[in-house]
Amino acid sequence: MSSPPRRKLWLDWQRGLAVLLMVEVHVLDAWLAPGADDGFLFHALRMLGGLAAPGFLFMAGLSQGLADAALARKGLDPAARRRRALSRAVWLLGVSYGLRIALYLLGGWRQASGLREIVKVDVLDVIAVGLALGAILAVGRTRAWAVALAATGAAAVVLATPLVADVLRHYDAPAGGAAALQAPNVAVDVAYAYLYGRPPRAIFSLFNWVAFLLAGAALAPLAAGPRRPALWLALGAALYALGAAADRLPDVYAFQSFWRTAPAWFAMRLGICVGVAGLLQLLPDLLERPLGWLTLLGRQSLVGYVASVQLTYGAVAKPLEKRLSFPATLAAMVGMITVTWAISVAWERVQGWRKGRKAAGSAAAAP
């Protein structure tokens, strides 16, 4: 009997890097005092932190495709695999709203925005909706159809983003403006936040962020095979070069914002995600032990996200909010990474204990 496929460490390492960048940018955003620093290191950290969300989304699509392939090898039929993937997406959306409800109960109710914080759209919401789209488009399909539908979906989202933004960008116009739209109800407000929201209604939105997840799903078959670092690096470089070249061309759309809607921005960020995957594939599995802490952060990336959000933006961190100097913020980043790792270790041990008890119960029940 053949042994099960070995876990691909580079996938965990890339998720772990996304956790590190997420903690870094959360601490920088939540605790650094206004005007405390405006130097090169500050801007470099902001730029690196901006890669956390694309990395999470890209890896979520990649992982969904790999999980579907694993279930197919076990003989699970396509419909059951699709139902399981949709259930996972719904569960993750519930976790996202549950997290914001917890933040509200733990002190968020004191903020002026109040209950609106609960319906604010964050990256976890986009991941959940993206996983549902990925389940519909790619899960349970043949490899060729999964790649074609996921890639087409990603391209459609990217190309439609400037058009959607052009329609919805007036939603936040000052009251009384000729183009200002009025929110008839909460449902419309939430729908706007998901489609093309801006702070404070949304930190992320489906256009064009969900395309990172669909692109990851399209590349999942490439990740399922042996390591091909040269191919990943070449693909990443091509995407980045395509985006950089497109950015130099005259704008095609009537409304186009590089940092929010431009297809060039998406191609460059996706190229970085793909290129990082290629670089990590160059690292040998012999580094599994020294990089075990990063592997753990990657395996428990959801726990890392919850810990980072709760501990940097929650009531427990209120005394630090926008009050630290830049050196103190750097020290706080190291501290938060350590705390996030410790929480991930504890949670993994709890999971191991629960699995052990379940296995013992099954053995005791067996005749």
KACOR-V33525 format. One line per field, one symbol per residue. ss: DSSP state (A for helix, B for strand, O for the rest). A space follows every 50 residues. Layout:
BEGIN
ss = ???
END
This chain:
BEGIN
ss = OOOOOOOOAAAAAAAAAAAAAAAAAAAAAAABOOOOOOOAAAAAAAAAAO AAAAAAAAAAAAAAAAAAAAAAAOOOOAAAAAAAAAAAAAAAAAAAAAAA AAAAAOOAAAOOOAAAAOOOBOAAAAAAAAAAAAAAAOOOOOAAAAAAAA AAAAAAAAAAAAAAAAAAAAAAOOOOOOOOOOOOOAAAAAAAAAAAOOOO OBOOOAAAAAAAAAAAAAAAAAAAOOOOAAAAAAAAAAAAAAAAAAAOOO OOOOOOOOOOOOAAAAAAAAAAAAAAAAAAAOOOAAAAOOOAAAAAAAAO AAAAAAAAAAAAAOAAAAAAOOOBOAAAAAAAAAAAAAAAAAAAAAAAAA AAAAAAAAAAAAAAAOO
END
